[in-house]
């Protein structure tokens, strides 16, 4: 089976983790701080705070923004549920806005005024144009789980040029991996401090009262990343440019080979922007039949995603029709896209797809 995504691990990644196993720290230690420093430098942010996964990072961002009962946050329904769950975790209400069918991102022009937070999902790796928001919500949180390495005219995604915080995921199918892992970047010293407390039980050290003494100022969680994971992440970050270049090369090959087929190719990045291509998402009529045929042929295509408002838990939040989201979902199909995908494997995918849609 050719999977839709997988990690790319080299001997130097293995060596980095092995070195930690030989050292004094396994949980949160100096390698976490090193990874945070390297990540912040990579995206051009003042702070990066590492978490045990991308969902924890989203939860922490909502908590650091002090969202809660009475707060309203909006996001796209064309995403994994974590982009909306993070609002429910803190007791906030969730509203969905429809997507722009040209970008598959949430349509910023549809975000209502007076919103407490926007969770802006950079779907498939194409950044949302935050300059198109009609007004600025109290907090803007970018969900860049798909978009590490993408660029906007303001610079790298994650520099928070037009947001308060930006979250990342380092799951094995993402651009770099820490096994499981996530992070929040921000330029705010205050938000960074809240994020660090939140991931560590809400603990605030009070060394003036004794080296052992601490106080728990607010409810927090054990959302820490380990040194083992951080060492892997630091090693992987060194290869990000290579990984991104290969993803874009694969995207070009797909576009050239699939031109003329009865499929809708994914949106390209406009001038001055760059796409991170976490996913290569087609739109195809008769999606179920094409999916089943490709799976039977050993091609691990996937659908990203069942829209969040289709899940029973979100029925009460789906108060506004989302016609574009629903129409797009019926046709979505993600093709294999990962740096170690060979040209030969990609050609196999392409030929199988041609048969399936003929």
N, C-alpha and C positions, 0 to 999 in steps of 0.2 A: 504494500500500500504506500503510495506517495502521499504524505500528510499535507494538510493545508499550511501547516507551520511547525517548526521545531527549533530547538536551540542549536547553536553552533559553538561547540566546545573544543578547544585546542589543548595541547600539552601544557602550555604556559598557564592556562586557567586551572588545570588540575594541580600544577605545582604550587600555584598561589594558595589554593585551599589546603594542600598538604602542609605548607609552611605554617599555616595557622594551627593545624592539628599538632604540630611539634612545639608550639609556643605556649604562652601562659594564659591566653584569653581564647575562649570559644564563643561566649555570648557577646554582649555589647562591650567592645573595647576599642583600641586605637584604630583598627581597620575601618570601623564604622565612621569615625571622624574623617579619616583619609578619603573614604568613598564620598562622603558628603561634600568635602572640599573640592574634589575632582568634578563631581556632578555640577555643583554651583558654578565652577569655572567653565565647564563645557557649555552651559546654557546662558551664562552671563547674569546670574542672579546673585544677590547678596548672601542668601542663606539657602541651604538644602537640608531637609530633615528627613532621615530615612525611617521607613516603617516596614513591618513584616509582610505587607502586601499592598496592592493598589487600593483595595477596598478600605483597609485601615487608613490609608492616606486620605481618601475622600472623606471618611468619617471624621478624621482629625481636622481637616480643613473646615468642615461645617461647624465643628465644636469650637475651633479657634476663632471663627467668625461670630461666635456666640449666637448662632441661630437656635431657635427653639420654638416652643408652643407659641402660636401667633405669627410666626415668620412664614413667609411664602417664598419658595424657591421654584424656579422653572428650569427645565432641561428638555432635551430631545427624547422621544420615545424610541428612536432608532439607535439603541445602545444596549450594552449589558446592564442588567438591573441595578448594579452597584452605583451607577451614576444618579439614580433616583433614590435608592435605598439609603444613601448617606444622609439625605434630608429627613427621612422617616426616623433614622437612628436618633436624631437629636430632637424629635418631636415636632419638626416643621411640617408644613403642608407642601405637597408636590403638585405642580401644574405642568402640563406638557404643551409645547408649541410645535407646530408642524415643521417639516423640513423644507428646505429649498431643493427641488428636484434636480437642479443643476449642480449642486455641490454635495448633496446628501447630508449636509450639516443642518443643525437647527437654523431656521430663518430668523436672523436677528431683528428684522423689521416687524416680526410678529410678537416679540417680547413686550408685554404690557408695561406701562409705567407703574411706579410705586412698588416694584418687586424688591424683596430683601436680598435675593441672591440669584445669580444665573450660573448654572453648571454647564459650561460650554464644552461639549464633546467634540473633539477633532476627529471625526469619523474616518476610519481607514487610514489616517495619517495626513489628511488634508486639513490645514488649520481653518477654524472659523474666522471670518472677517469681523472682529469685534468693533471695528470702526463703524459698522453699519447699525449698531444698536441705536435705537431712537433716543434712549436716555440711559444714564448709568445707574444700575441698581446699587444697593448699599454695598454688596460684595459681588465681585466677579471671580469665579473659581474655574480655571481651565482644567478639564479632564483630558490630559494629553497622554493617556495610556497607549494610544496608537501613534503618537506623534513625536517621540524623542528624535531630535535631529532635523525636524522640519524647520523651515524658515518663513518668516513674514517680512514685509518691508521694515518692521521694527526690530528685526534681528531674530535670534533663535527662539523657538517655542520654549517656554520655561523661564524667560527673562522677566516675565511679569510686567512688560511695558504697558499693557492695557488691562491688567488684572491685579488682584490682590494676592492670589495664590495659584499655583499650577501643580497638578498631581500627575505622577507617573506610575506605571506598573512595570515590573521586571520579571513577569511570568515567562516561562521558557519560550513561548511563541512571540514574545515582544522583541524589540530591537537589540536589547542586551538583556541578560538574565542574571538574577541572583538566586535562582531556584524559584522561590517565591520572594516577593519583595516589592517595595514601593517607596515613594518619596514625595515630599511637598517642597516646592521652591517658593520663595517670597523675598521681597526687598524690605519687609517690615521687621524690625528688631522685636517688636512686641508680639507679632503673630508667631515669629519663630520661637520665642520663649514659651508661648502657649502651646505650640505644637510639641515641643520637647517635653513639657510637663504632661501633656495628654498621653503621650506614648509610654510614659513611665509612671503610671498609677496616680498622676496628679501630684507627685512628690516635689516639694521645694526644699532643698537642703538648707539648714540653718547652722553653719559651722561655728558661728560666734557663740552658740549654746553648747558646743562640743562637736568633735569631729564625726560622731555617730548620729547626730541629731538631725531630724528632718520633720517637716510637717506636710500633711496632705491638704492642700488648699482647695482642690476641686476634684470632682470625679474624673478619674483617668482610667486607662487600660494598659495592659501589658502588650504593647504593639511594637516591641523593639525588634530591630534587625540584628542578626548575629554577626560576629566577626568572620565566621566562615562564609556567610553569604556576601558580606561587604568586600572581602578579598576577591571573591569571584567577580563581583560587580566592577571593582576597580580595574581588574584585568580585562574585562569585557569592554569597558569604556574606551580603552586604547584602540579598539577595533571598530568603533562605531562608524567612522567615516567609510571604512571598507565595507561594512555591512550595508550601509545606506547606498553606497555606489552600486553594489550588486543588486539590491532591491530595485533601484531605478533602472538598471540595465535589464533586469527581467521584465519590468513593466513595459519597456520599449519593445522588447521581443514579443510580448503578448500582443501589444497594440498592432504591431506590423503584421503578425500572423493571423490575427482575428478580424482584421479589417475586411468588411464585406460579408461577414457572417451575420445571421439574424440575431444579433445580440447588441445590447447597449454597453459600450465600454465605460469604465469609470471616469469621473471628471478628472481633468488634469489641473495642475496648479497654474494659476494665472501668472503673468509676468511679474517678477519681483518676489515670488513665493516659491517654495519648494515642497514637494510631497515626500512624506516619510514611507509611504507604501507598506504599512503594517499589513494591509489586506489589498488584494486585487479583486474588486467586486464587480461582477457583471450583472446586467439585468437580462433575463431570458424568459421568453414565454414558455409555458408548460414546464415550469421549474421542477416540479416533483419528478416528472419522467426523466428529465435530464440529470437531475441529482442521482436518482436510483441507477441509471445506466452507467454514469461515471463511477459511482461507488462500486458497482459490480465489476467494472474494468480495473479496479485497484487504484482509482484516483480519489484521494481523500478530500473531496470538495466539502464545503460547509456552508451554512446559512448564518449570516451575521446581520441582524439578530431577530429572534421573535420579539416584536416591539413590546416595550415595557407595559404599555397600556392594555395589551392582550392578556396579561397575567391576572388571575383572579384577585390577587391582593391589591391590584391597582384599579379595579373597576370603579371604585368611588372617586378616584382622582381623574378619571377620563371624562371630564365634563365638556370638553371641546372636541369637535370632530377633527380628525387628523387624516384627511383624504390622501395627501401626498405620501405620508408615511405608510399608510395601508396599501396604496397602489404599488409603491416601490418594494415593500416587503414581499409581495406575491411573486416577485421576479428575481429576487436577490440570490446570487450564487458566488461564493468566494473560491477562487482557484488557488492552488498551492503557491505560496510566496514566502521564501525564506532564503538566506544567503547561500546555504549549501545545496540548494536546488541546482542540479546540473542542467546544461543546455539539452542534453539527451533526455533527461527526465521531463523537462519542460516541453520538449517536442512531443513526448508521449502524451502529455496532458492535452496539448493542442490538437493532436490527431484524434484523440478520443472525444474531445469536445466537438470537433467537426462532424464526427459520426453521429453523436448524440443529438445535435441540433438539425441534422439534415432531414 
